[in-house]
């Protein structure tokens, strides 16, 4: 293990491939501004995360829906009551991500119905992916827990005479959404080049003939430790390296605090290295949206991502507390054709 770790530190091509590129890829740092106006909500409710078993926040577990689910639900108000009952009966809080907001901004005709839906069910805003990643690093250094939520949505409109309009205005600020989308389009070529460079530099480790699921932890460790922590958090990277060198662990091991970062890396490995898929236009959203999913008890996502996450769940503990479903799950729950 120590020899493998040393070899990773001496690959200049691999290191250069990520410098700048990774920061461009993780566009959530821009989206943090979208939630800045409601950051005060974090102080309204005390953090209540259980460190044993599945995580809870404010006494709830989190459910995550991808954007396609929200689009389907807003078009079918008849599904809201049964979904509300499901969330309440299972003590679930629906988490809305920055990726959801960015993608839904393209459908202004759905905004009012989306706001009505979010005000009818238990819901909260998730922190941007980059903020969750940063919080994981800080949690490791301070030996604390990560809370992926900004706070509940309802307090945003408590004093409003027009709660639906207020929520729409809070979520979809036009100038900010436009600037974020422009940045993502501009950064797409750099993202695709980074993927190509990564493929050329990460070779199978467990079986030299082909990639297997057993290579996933090596890839995740290499991306998170070498490319993210060594560049942006050297103190954290040094502490992890010292612990590894002082142990007898033969496989690369990331501390349990790095749930979002680990899944962020594994999602790339399974899609591009294990399944050998070419980059597509929606990969940005897929990789950013998986960051909060390890903190969720239920995740309902489109079929391709669902299959990849289930594959990861069978071979890695990062999703051990998360049920992953396709849209069919909600069709059966509500009895409606959700598209």
Secondary structure, DSSP 8 states (H G I E B T S, - for coil): -HHHHHHHTT-HHHHHHHTTHHHHH-THHHHHHHHHTTGGGGGTS-----SSSS--BTTBEEEEE-HHHHHHHHT-GGGHHHHHHHHHHTTEEEEE-HHHHHHHTT-GGGHHHHHHHHHHS-EEEE--HHHHHHHHHHHHHHT-----EEEESGGGGTT-SSHHHHHHHHH--HHHHHHHHHHHHHHHHHHHHHHHHHHHH---SSSTTS--GGGHHHHHHIIIIIIIIHHH-HHHHHHHHHHHHTS---S----TT-HHHHHHHHHHIIIIIIS-----TTHHHHHHHTTTGGG-SEEE--HHHHHHHHHHHHH-GGGTT-EEE-THHHHHHH-S---
